[in-house]
């Protein structure tokens, strides 16, 4: 007989309630702070080329974050968000994917995009909203997107990408479903990974997206970055229960929690998650535990809600940990690494200077690509905007001279 309630039928005579911490979900860690494999742990199968590309991506992103944070303070860009402390979580998970897997990010996953091949100049053009920006200057800085690299354009509102990822991943699965039996007739080619923070997991979209993925068996990898704070709100003021991982279990989704500062643990977990998603067509949740070393964004001052002592207790650097492992593997030369870091800083500064002098997009780019032909109401607004700018050229010195 079917079970319409869809719950376990195990019977107990013990009046015992289960609280949010009953599962005691462990955190998987493979690499220790000294760059050694933990006793009893097994390193994932990762080749030298992939490991070096992973490290070089983290190294690049750290330098980019430092330079662009300074650029924002100098007034050269309006906004920036760093990946400090979470480089391994983002980069190693991206490294474990196929190039054609879809990435739906939040706004701190620039490392995943660079691992895919997004160039330094493309980063700069987006942040300066110039005419070479793939988004045509319509987005605020760090809201990247690349159709060629299967990286969905970022949206500022929290959590919107979660149900979208569920739907997109289900679309990836449909062509592998037998029309008669409704079962998978082959391994799924590609899946979707969806990044979000533990703060976004407090949004309704999180619950809608996970429930939909679980019920409809959508091959999406939910990657929750639990970095301790949703802007200024600590995790213990956001939710009760055992982190985000317990919610995955609650929705019937295969779940794992990993040390987000451990590149090897993240890589291994994501590899396995992708294998599960492609073979079963079902979702997987990964919760990454890593401390946000920097501010939420350049608009934030963390000294208002956390102490220096707290920050000092969580100064684990994921890049340094992985670097030590690479050196012990004889895959990285310390002297060459130091030279490369200096060159990267020089390249970033040069790219910044190039991008900030590139012209802004033409005004008509505001309404192009939205419709095949701008609808009358949009065209009227555009004409009104042109008239306004022409009347106030001093307020729009960059744009006024380029109006057609």
C-alpha positions in Angstrom: 0.0 0.0 0.0 1.3 3.5 -0.8 2.2 6.0 1.8 0.3 9.2 1.0 2.0 11.1 3.8 5.5 10.3 2.4 7.1 9.8 5.8 9.0 7.1 7.5 6.8 4.3 8.9 9.2 3.3 11.6 7.2 3.1 14.9 8.6 4.2 18.3 7.0 4.2 21.7 9.5 6.7 23.1 8.1 10.2 23.4 11.3 11.9 22.2 11.5 15.1 20.2 14.2 15.7 17.6 15.9 19.1 17.7 17.9 20.9 15.0 21.2 19.5 16.2 20.3 15.9 16.4 21.9 15.0 13.1 25.4 16.2 14.2 26.5 16.6 10.6 30.3 16.4 10.4 32.5 18.7 8.5 34.8 16.9 6.0 38.4 18.0 6.0 41.3 16.5 4.1 44.1 19.0 4.2 45.4 20.5 7.5 46.9 24.0 8.0 50.5 22.7 7.4 49.6 21.4 4.0 49.5 17.7 5.0 46.8 15.2 4.5 44.9 14.4 7.8 45.6 11.0 9.2 42.9 8.7 8.0 41.9 11.1 5.1 42.4 10.3 1.4 43.3 13.0 -1.1 41.1 13.2 -4.2 42.4 12.2 -7.6 43.6 15.6 -8.9 46.3 16.0 -11.5 49.1 18.5 -11.4 47.7 20.6 -14.2 44.3 21.0 -12.5 45.9 21.6 -9.1 48.1 24.4 -10.4 45.3 26.0 -12.3 43.2 25.9 -9.1 46.0 27.6 -7.1 46.8 30.2 -9.8 43.1 31.2 -9.9 43.0 31.6 -6.1 46.3 33.6 -6.2 44.9 35.8 -9.0 41.6 36.5 -7.2 43.4 37.5 -4.0 45.5 40.0 -5.8 42.5 41.3 -7.8 40.4 41.7 -4.6 43.2 43.7 -2.9 43.7 46.0 -5.9 40.0 46.6 -6.5 39.2 47.2 -2.9 41.9 50.0 -3.0 40.5 51.3 -6.3 37.0 51.7 -4.7 38.5 53.6 -1.8 40.2 55.9 -4.4 36.9 56.6 -6.0 37.8 54.8 -9.2 35.0 52.2 -9.0 31.8 52.6 -7.1 31.5 49.2 -5.4 33.4 46.0 -4.8 33.0 42.6 -2.9 36.0 40.5 -2.0 36.3 36.7 -1.8 38.7 36.7 1.1 38.7 33.4 3.0 36.5 31.7 0.5 38.8 31.3 -2.5 39.2 27.6 -2.0 35.4 27.0 -1.6 34.6 28.8 -4.9 37.6 27.8 -7.0 37.9 24.1 -6.0 34.2 23.6 -6.6 34.4 25.2 -10.0 37.5 23.0 -10.8 35.4 19.9 -10.1 32.9 20.7 -12.8 32.7 20.3 -16.5 33.3 23.4 -18.6 29.8 23.2 -20.0 28.0 22.9 -16.6 26.0 26.0 -15.8 27.1 28.2 -13.0 24.5 30.4 -11.2 26.4 32.5 -8.7 25.5 35.0 -6.0 28.1 37.8 -6.1 31.3 36.5 -4.4 32.2 33.8 -7.0 34.6 35.7 -9.3 37.1 32.9 -8.8 34.8 30.4 -10.5 34.4 32.7 -13.5 38.2 33.2 -13.8 38.8 29.5 -13.6 36.5 29.2 -16.5 38.5 31.6 -18.5 37.2 35.1 -17.9 40.1 37.4 -18.6 41.6 40.2 -16.5 40.5 42.8 -19.1 36.9 41.4 -19.0 36.8 41.8 -15.3 38.0 45.4 -15.5 35.7 46.3 -18.4 32.7 45.1 -16.3 33.7 47.0 -13.2 34.2 50.2 -15.1 31.0 49.7 -17.1 32.7 50.8 -20.3 31.8 50.0 -23.9 33.7 46.8 -23.9 31.7 45.4 -21.0 29.8 42.3 -22.0 26.8 43.7 -20.0 27.0 47.0 -21.8 27.4 48.9 -18.6 23.9 48.0 -17.3 25.1 46.3 -14.1 26.8 47.6 -11.0 30.4 46.4 -10.5 31.1 42.7 -9.8 27.8 41.6 -11.3 29.4 39.5 -14.0 27.9 37.2 -16.6 29.3 35.3 -19.6 27.2 33.3 -22.0 30.4 31.8 -23.6 31.5 30.5 -20.2 28.1 29.2 -19.0 28.0 31.7 -16.2 24.6 33.2 -15.6 24.5 37.0 -15.1 24.4 37.9 -11.4 21.4 39.5 -9.8 21.7 41.6 -6.6 18.5 40.3 -4.9 19.3 37.4 -2.6 18.3 33.9 -3.6 16.7 34.5 -7.0 19.1 32.2 -8.6 18.1 29.2 -6.5 14.7 28.3 -8.0 16.1 29.4 -11.4 18.9 26.8 -11.0 16.4 24.1 -10.2 14.4 24.9 -13.3 17.5 25.2 -15.5 18.9 21.9 -14.2 15.6 20.1 -14.8 15.8 21.4 -18.4 19.3 19.8 -18.7 17.8 16.5 -17.5 14.7 16.4 -19.8 16.5 15.2 -22.9 17.8 12.1 -21.0 14.3 11.0 -19.8 12.5 8.1 -21.6 9.2 9.4 -22.8 7.4 6.1 -22.1 8.9 5.1 -18.7 9.8 8.6 -17.3 13.1 7.2 -16.2 16.6 8.3 -17.2 17.8 6.6 -20.3 21.4 7.8 -20.0 23.8 9.7 -17.8 23.1 13.4 -17.8 25.7 15.4 -19.8 25.7 18.6 -17.7 24.4 19.9 -14.5 24.0 23.3 -12.8 25.8 24.5 -9.7 24.1 27.2 -7.6 26.1 29.3 -5.2 24.6 31.3 -2.4 25.4 32.4 1.2 23.8 31.3 4.4 22.0 34.6 4.5 20.3 33.8 1.2 19.2 30.5 2.7 16.9 32.6 4.9 15.0 33.7 1.8 11.8 32.1 0.6 13.4 31.3 -2.7 15.8 28.9 -1.0 13.0 26.8 0.4 11.0 26.9 -2.8 14.0 26.0 -4.9 15.2 23.1 -2.8 11.7 21.6 -2.4 11.1 21.8 -6.1 14.5 20.2 -6.8 13.9 17.4 -4.4 10.4 16.6 -5.6 11.1 16.8 -9.3 14.6 15.4 -9.0 16.5 18.2 -10.6 20.3 17.6 -11.1 21.4 20.8 -9.4 24.3 21.1 -6.9 23.3 23.6 -4.2 26.6 25.2 -2.9 25.9 27.0 0.3 28.7 29.3 1.5 28.3 29.5 5.2 30.8 32.3 6.0 29.3 33.2 9.4 27.6 36.5 8.5 24.8 37.8 6.3 26.2 41.3 6.0 26.2 42.2 9.7 23.9 39.4 11.0 25.8 36.5 12.6 24.5 33.0 11.8 23.2 32.4 15.3 20.8 35.3 14.8 19.7 34.0 11.5 18.6 30.4 12.3 18.4 27.7 14.8 19.4 24.2 13.9 22.6 22.6 12.5 23.6 25.1 9.8 22.3 24.8 6.2 23.2 21.1 5.8 20.4 20.0 8.1 17.9 21.7 5.8 19.1 19.7 2.8 18.5 16.5 4.8 15.1 17.8 5.8 14.1 18.2 2.1 15.3 14.7 1.3 18.4 15.9 -0.6 21.8 14.2 -0.4 23.9 16.5 1.7 27.5 17.0 2.8 29.3 19.6 4.8 33.0 20.5 4.1 35.8 22.7 5.4 35.5 25.6 2.9 39.1 26.6 3.5 40.3 23.1 2.3 40.6 23.1 -1.4 41.0 19.3 -1.6 37.9 18.6 0.5 35.8 21.0 -1.6 37.1 19.5 -4.8 36.4 15.9 -3.7 32.9 16.8 -2.4 31.9 18.6 -5.6 33.3 15.8 -7.8 31.2 13.3 -5.9 28.1 15.6 -6.0 28.4 16.0 -9.7 28.7 12.2 -10.1 25.5 11.7 -8.1 23.6 14.4 -10.1 24.6 13.1 -13.5 23.9 9.5 -12.7 20.7 9.8 -10.7 19.4 13.2 -11.9 18.9 14.2 -8.3 20.0 17.3 -6.4 22.8 17.5 -3.9 23.6 20.1 -1.2 27.1 21.1 -0.2 27.6 23.4 2.8 31.0 25.1 2.9 32.2 26.3 6.3 34.6 29.2 5.9 35.1 32.5 7.7 34.6 35.7 5.7 38.0 37.3 6.4 37.0 40.7 5.0 34.0 43.0 5.0 30.7 42.1 3.4 31.4 44.7 0.7 33.1 48.1 0.4 29.9 49.5 1.8 30.3 47.6 5.1 32.4 48.1 8.2 32.7 44.8 10.1 34.2 46.5 13.2 30.6 47.5 14.1 29.5 43.9 14.6 32.5 41.7 15.3 35.7 42.1 17.3 39.3 42.0 16.3 39.8 39.0 18.6 37.2 37.1 16.8 38.8 37.9 13.4 42.2 36.8 14.8 40.8 33.4 15.8 39.7 32.7 12.2 42.7 33.7 10.2 43.0 30.4 8.2 44.2 31.2 4.7 42.9 28.7 2.2 45.5 29.8 -0.4 48.4 29.3 1.9 47.2 25.9 3.0 46.9 24.7 -0.6 50.2 26.3 -1.5 52.0 24.3 1.2 50.6 21.1 -0.2 51.7 22.0 -3.7 55.2 22.7 -2.6 55.4 19.4 -0.7 54.2 17.7 -3.9 57.0 19.4 -5.8 54.4 20.9 -8.1 55.2 24.5 -7.1 58.4 26.4 -6.9 58.4 29.0 -4.1 60.7 31.4 -5.8 58.7 31.3 -9.1 55.5 31.7 -7.1 56.8 34.9 -5.5 57.8 36.3 -9.0 54.4 35.4 -10.4 52.6 37.3 -7.6 54.5 40.4 -8.4 53.7 40.1 -12.1 50.0 39.6 -11.4 49.9 42.8 -9.4 51.6 44.7 -12.2 49.2 43.2 -14.8 46.1 44.1 -12.7 47.2 47.7 -12.3 47.9 48.0 -16.0 44.5 46.5 -16.9 42.8 48.9 -14.5 44.4 51.9 -16.1 43.4 50.6 -19.6 39.8 50.0 -18.6 39.1 53.3 -16.9 39.9 55.3 -20.0 37.8 53.3 -22.4 34.6 55.2 -23.4 31.3 54.5 -21.8 28.6 52.6 -23.8 26.6 54.7 -26.2 23.3 55.9 -24.7 21.2 53.8 -27.1 22.7 50.7 -25.5 20.3 51.3 -22.6 17.4 50.1 -24.7 19.0 47.7 -27.2 18.8 44.0 -26.8 15.8 44.3 -24.5 13.3 43.9 -27.4 14.0 43.2 -31.1 12.7 46.8 -31.6 12.1 49.1 -28.7 8.4 49.3 -27.8 6.8 52.7 -28.0 6.8 53.4 -24.3 10.5 52.5 -24.0 11.3 54.6 -27.0 9.5 57.6 -25.5 11.4 57.2 -22.2 14.6 57.1 -24.2 13.8 60.3 -26.1 12.9 62.0 -22.8 16.2 60.9 -21.3 18.2 62.4 -24.3 16.3 65.7 -24.0 17.1 65.8 -20.2 20.8 65.1 -20.7 21.1 67.7 -23.5 19.6 70.3 -21.1 22.1 69.5 -18.4 25.4 68.6 -20.1 27.5 69.6 -17.1 25.8 66.9 -15.0 26.4 64.3 -17.7 29.8 65.2 -19.2 30.7 61.7 -20.4 27.3 61.0 -22.0 26.2 64.3 -23.3 28.9 64.5 -26.0 28.0 61.0 -27.4 24.3 61.4 -27.9 23.3 60.8 -31.5 
